[in-house]
Amino acid sequence: MSSSIIITGASSGIGRAVSKRLAHWDGCLVLTGRSRQRLEEAKAQVEEHGGRAAVFPCDLTEPASVDDLVAYAETQDSVYGVIMSAGAGTYGKVEDQSAGEWSHVLEVNLLGPYHLARTALPRMATREKGHFVFINSVAGFKTFPGNSAYVAAKHGLRGFAETLRLEAREYRIKVTSIFPGATNTEWWDKQEGDFPRKRMLDVDDVAAAVDFALNFSKKGVVEELVLRHRAGDF
Ligand SMILES: NC(=O)c1ccc[n+]([C@@H]2O[C@H](COP(=O)([O-])OP(=O)(O)OC[C@H]3O[C@@H](n4cnc5c(N)ncnc54)[C@H](OP(=O)(O)O)[C@@H]3O)[C@@H](O)[C@H]2O)c1
């Protein structure tokens, strides 16, 4: 029986590349993000590659919308996997950032994945199979000045994912965290400064890692993967 995979952040960057890469999945890819138009473009890309996709716009900072997303995905095929790629960042020293900016970064990168995992988990648990893949960052274990909210959110996300792995293994549900270094996406268009795009990973590198983790041995789990440009962080 085919099963669905929810992909957050599917409208752009890494999430979009993951959607294309998983076009071979035997089931529906449920693509989510806020921009319906960009999700429709991602869906068309999946279909061009022979896959099946459905679009469900959702703001991850709204828990009710997250509940609707999971319910919708279950109407396509029962949910097997959730790839959490949506993310947001701000830049600035602690004293220069508003509380609103700071908490928004936590809402998108940490609370959103929590709501989504919490909603999807009971359904996956009854079927005794499933896989959560978190697109974390090297900021999940390393610190960068000027990035306190993002670093705090990604450190928190690592801890959340590890705890979830221990709790969910009794239901045979796997949890993978992927920690990419800088990756060439629109993310960097939103940051001030001139960044060396050639010193970044490509989105397809990260998508290949997600595919590997999902299709790794039936009894094994890829717990964590760190991905970097061979020249290291800049
Ligand atoms: N690029 C890098 O260098 C890099 C490195 C390490 C880790 N990462 C991580 O990789 C993930 C993807 O980043 P990216 O580089 O692909 O960035 P991106 O191209 O800017 O994509 C960000 C995605 O997040 C979605 N999103 C943002 N706020 C949202 C919200 N409130 N609700 C639902 N979706 C929301 C956006 O969709 P909408 O705008 O349509 O809502 C978009 O699809 C992030 O978690 C990021 O932390 C990135």
The ligand as an SDF file (V2000), in Angstrom:
LIG
                    3D

 48 52  0  0  0  0  0  0  0  0999 V2000
   20.6420   27.4650    2.9540 N   0  0  0  0  0  0  0  0  0  0  0  0
   21.5080   27.1230    3.8770 C   0  0  0  0  0  0  0  0  0  0  0  0
   22.6830   27.5490    3.8470 O   0  0  0  0  0  0  0  0  0  0  0  0
   21.1170   26.1950    4.9790 C   0  0  0  0  0  0  0  0  0  0  0  0
   22.1530   25.5850    5.6980 C   0  0  0  0  0  0  0  0  0  0  0  0
   21.8160   24.7240    6.7410 C   0  0  0  0  0  0  0  0  0  0  0  0
   20.4970   24.4900    7.0360 C   0  0  0  0  0  0  0  0  0  0  0  0
   19.5180   25.1090    6.3180 N   0  0  0  0  0  0  0  0  0  0  0  0
   18.1400   24.8190    6.7030 C   0  0  0  0  0  0  0  0  0  0  0  0
   17.4860   24.2820    5.5700 O   0  0  0  0  0  0  0  0  0  0  0  0
   16.0980   24.5840    5.6420 C   0  0  0  0  0  0  0  0  0  0  0  0
   15.6430   25.1300    4.3020 C   0  0  0  0  0  0  0  0  0  0  0  0
   16.3360   26.3230    4.0420 O   0  0  0  0  0  0  0  0  0  0  0  0
   16.5540   26.8580    2.5470 P   0  0  0  0  0  0  0  0  0  0  0  0
   17.9660   27.2270    2.4270 O   0  0  0  0  0  0  0  0  0  0  0  0
   15.9390   25.9390    1.5960 O   0  0  0  0  0  0  0  0  0  0  0  0
   15.7330   28.2370    2.6400 O   0  0  0  0  0  0  0  0  0  0  0  0
   14.6530   28.9260    1.6900 P   0  0  0  0  0  0  0  0  0  0  0  0
   14.9650   28.6880    0.2560 O   0  0  0  0  0  0  0  0  0  0  0  0
   14.5640   30.3190    2.1870 O   0  0  0  0  0  0  0  0  0  0  0  0
   13.3030   28.1260    2.0540 O   0  0  0  0  0  0  0  0  0  0  0  0
   12.6910   28.2990    3.2880 C   0  0  0  0  0  0  0  0  0  0  0  0
   11.3720   27.5400    3.2460 C   0  0  0  0  0  0  0  0  0  0  0  0
   10.7090   27.6680    4.5130 O   0  0  0  0  0  0  0  0  0  0  0  0
    9.3510   27.9850    4.2910 C   0  0  0  0  0  0  0  0  0  0  0  0
    8.8080   28.7550    5.4040 N   0  0  0  0  0  0  0  0  0  0  0  0
    9.3330   29.8680    5.9770 C   0  0  0  0  0  0  0  0  0  0  0  0
    8.5360   30.3210    6.9490 N   0  0  0  0  0  0  0  0  0  0  0  0
    7.4740   29.4760    6.9970 C   0  0  0  0  0  0  0  0  0  0  0  0
    6.2920   29.4230    7.7830 C   0  0  0  0  0  0  0  0  0  0  0  0
    6.0200   30.3400    8.7270 N   0  0  0  0  0  0  0  0  0  0  0  0
    5.4160   28.4310    7.5690 N   0  0  0  0  0  0  0  0  0  0  0  0
    5.6500   27.4890    6.6250 C   0  0  0  0  0  0  0  0  0  0  0  0
    6.7510   27.4940    5.8410 N   0  0  0  0  0  0  0  0  0  0  0  0
    7.6440   28.4860    6.0270 C   0  0  0  0  0  0  0  0  0  0  0  0
    9.3510   28.7980    3.0000 C   0  0  0  0  0  0  0  0  0  0  0  0
    8.1050   28.6950    2.3430 O   0  0  0  0  0  0  0  0  0  0  0  0
    7.0720   29.9180    2.1470 P   0  0  0  0  0  0  0  0  0  0  0  0
    7.8460   31.1670    2.0170 O   0  0  0  0  0  0  0  0  0  0  0  0
    6.2880   29.5070    0.9260 O   0  0  0  0  0  0  0  0  0  0  0  0
    6.2640   29.8460    3.3930 O   0  0  0  0  0  0  0  0  0  0  0  0
   10.4260   28.0720    2.1800 C   0  0  0  0  0  0  0  0  0  0  0  0
    9.8540   26.9990    1.4830 O   0  0  0  0  0  0  0  0  0  0  0  0
   15.9220   25.5250    6.8140 C   0  0  0  0  0  0  0  0  0  0  0  0
   15.4380   24.8180    7.9310 O   0  0  0  0  0  0  0  0  0  0  0  0
   17.3210   26.0230    7.0900 C   0  0  0  0  0  0  0  0  0  0  0  0
   17.5110   26.3490    8.4470 O   0  0  0  0  0  0  0  0  0  0  0  0
   19.7960   25.9470    5.2980 C   0  0  0  0  0  0  0  0  0  0  0  0
  1  2  1  0
  2  3  2  0
  2  4  1  0
  4  5  1  0
  4 48  2  0
  5  6  2  0
  6  7  1  0
  7  8  2  0
  8  9  1  0
  8 48  1  0
  9 10  1  0
  9 46  1  0
 10 11  1  0
 11 12  1  0
 11 44  1  0
 12 13  1  0
 13 14  1  0
 14 15  2  0
 14 16  1  0
 14 17  1  0
 17 18  1  0
 18 19  2  0
 18 20  1  0
 18 21  1  0
 21 22  1  0
 22 23  1  0
 23 24  1  0
 23 42  1  0
 24 25  1  0
 25 26  1  0
 25 36  1  0
 26 27  1  0
 26 35  1  0
 27 28  2  0
 28 29  1  0
 29 30  1  0
 29 35  2  0
 30 31  1  0
 30 32  2  0
 32 33  1  0
 33 34  2  0
 34 35  1  0
 36 37  1  0
 36 42  1  0
 37 38  1  0
 38 39  2  0
 38 40  1  0
 38 41  1  0
 42 43  1  0
 44 45  1  0
 44 46  1  0
 46 47  1  0
M  CHG  2   8   1  16  -1
M  END
$$$$
